[in-house]
């Protein structure tokens, strides 16, 4: 089992910045079997969309609408994955979820989600 705990959400004015942090915890084997880490976001009207992901195999990926404004980073020593969000826009308002997928012993990739951190950008 992998547990994810987000922090850092809140209210910010348009053009401002916020940093989300996610602590990844679990057994040593579960941590070592993580394939990728990332951030997704969801609004009441939309499905949960990928914001940014980071993995050893595929590198870093960003959604087109956050490129150049958001930066994802991973600290393997601290088992954290952060999302630095700059030049925030009202359309960035959403609940942000930390995500990890990890390989099980049966070769299946399992999804893990945090509880979500609300980000509100006021115009």
C-alpha positions as CSV (number, residue, x, y, z in Angstrom):
1,X,0.0,0.0,0.0
2,X,1.2,3.5,-0.9
3,X,-0.2,6.5,1.1
4,X,-0.2,10.0,-0.3
5,X,-0.7,13.1,1.7
6,X,-1.0,16.5,0.1
7,X,-0.5,20.0,1.6
8,X,-0.2,23.5,0.3
9,X,-3.6,24.3,-1.2
10,X,-5.4,27.5,-0.6
11,X,-6.7,30.8,-2.0
12,X,-4.5,33.0,-4.2
13,X,-5.1,35.9,-6.5
14,X,-4.8,35.6,-10.2
15,X,-1.1,35.9,-11.2
16,X,0.1,34.6,-7.9
17,X,1.9,31.4,-6.9
18,X,1.3,28.3,-4.8
19,X,3.3,25.2,-4.0
20,X,1.7,21.8,-3.5
21,X,3.6,19.1,-1.7
22,X,2.9,15.4,-1.4
23,X,4.5,13.0,1.0
24,X,4.7,9.5,-0.3
25,X,4.8,6.7,2.4
26,X,4.6,3.0,2.5
27,X,6.8,-0.1,2.8
28,X,10.3,0.0,1.2
29,X,9.2,-2.5,-1.4
30,X,6.1,-0.4,-2.3
31,X,8.1,2.7,-2.6
32,X,10.7,1.0,-4.8
33,X,7.9,-0.3,-7.0
34,X,6.5,3.1,-7.8
35,X,6.3,3.6,-11.5
36,X,5.4,7.3,-11.6
37,X,4.3,10.2,-9.5
38,X,2.1,13.1,-10.5
39,X,-0.6,15.6,-10.0
40,X,-4.1,15.6,-11.4
41,X,-6.9,18.1,-10.9
42,X,-10.7,18.0,-10.9
43,X,-13.5,20.5,-11.0
44,X,-17.2,19.7,-10.4
45,X,-17.8,19.9,-14.1
46,X,-14.9,17.9,-15.4
47,X,-13.2,14.6,-15.1
48,X,-9.9,14.3,-13.3
49,X,-7.2,15.6,-15.7
50,X,-3.5,15.1,-15.6
51,X,-1.5,18.2,-14.7
52,X,2.1,16.9,-14.5
53,X,3.8,13.5,-14.1
54,X,7.3,12.4,-13.4
55,X,8.8,8.9,-13.9
56,X,12.2,7.4,-14.5
57,X,11.0,5.8,-17.7
58,X,9.0,8.6,-19.3
59,X,10.6,11.7,-17.7
60,X,8.4,14.7,-17.0
61,X,5.1,15.5,-18.8
62,X,2.9,18.5,-18.5
63,X,-0.6,19.3,-19.6
64,X,-0.5,21.9,-22.4
65,X,-2.4,24.5,-20.4
66,X,0.2,24.5,-17.6
67,X,3.4,24.3,-19.5
68,X,5.7,27.2,-18.7
69,X,3.8,28.0,-15.5
70,X,3.9,24.8,-13.4
71,X,7.0,22.7,-12.4
72,X,6.9,19.2,-10.9
73,X,9.8,18.0,-8.9
74,X,10.6,14.8,-6.9
75,X,12.9,14.3,-3.9
76,X,13.7,10.6,-3.6
77,X,15.5,11.1,-0.3
78,X,12.4,12.7,1.3
79,X,9.8,10.7,-0.7
80,X,8.0,13.8,-1.8
81,X,6.7,15.2,-5.1
82,X,5.9,18.9,-5.3
83,X,4.1,21.1,-7.8
84,X,5.2,24.7,-8.1
85,X,2.4,26.7,-9.6
86,X,3.2,30.2,-11.0
87,X,1.1,32.8,-12.9
88,X,-2.0,31.1,-11.7
89,X,-5.3,31.8,-13.5
90,X,-8.9,31.5,-12.5
91,X,-9.2,28.4,-14.7
92,X,-6.6,26.6,-12.5
93,X,-9.1,26.6,-9.7
94,X,-9.7,22.9,-8.8
95,X,-9.1,20.1,-6.3
96,X,-5.5,18.8,-6.9
97,X,-4.8,15.2,-6.3
98,X,-1.4,13.6,-5.8
99,X,-1.1,10.3,-7.7
100,X,1.2,7.4,-7.8
101,X,1.1,4.1,-9.6
102,X,3.1,1.1,-8.5
103,X,3.7,-2.4,-9.7
104,X,2.2,-5.2,-7.8
105,X,3.8,-8.7,-7.5
106,X,1.3,-9.9,-10.1
107,X,2.6,-7.4,-12.6
108,X,-0.4,-5.2,-12.4
109,X,0.0,-1.5,-12.1
110,X,-2.1,-0.1,-9.2
111,X,-3.2,3.5,-8.8
112,X,-3.0,5.4,-5.5
113,X,-4.5,8.8,-4.7
114,X,-4.2,11.4,-2.1
115,X,-7.2,13.0,-0.4
116,X,-7.0,16.2,-2.5
117,X,-5.9,19.8,-1.9
118,X,-8.2,22.6,-3.0
119,X,-6.7,25.5,-5.0
120,X,-8.9,28.6,-5.6
121,X,-7.6,31.4,-7.8
122,X,-9.6,34.6,-7.5
123,X,-9.7,37.0,-10.5
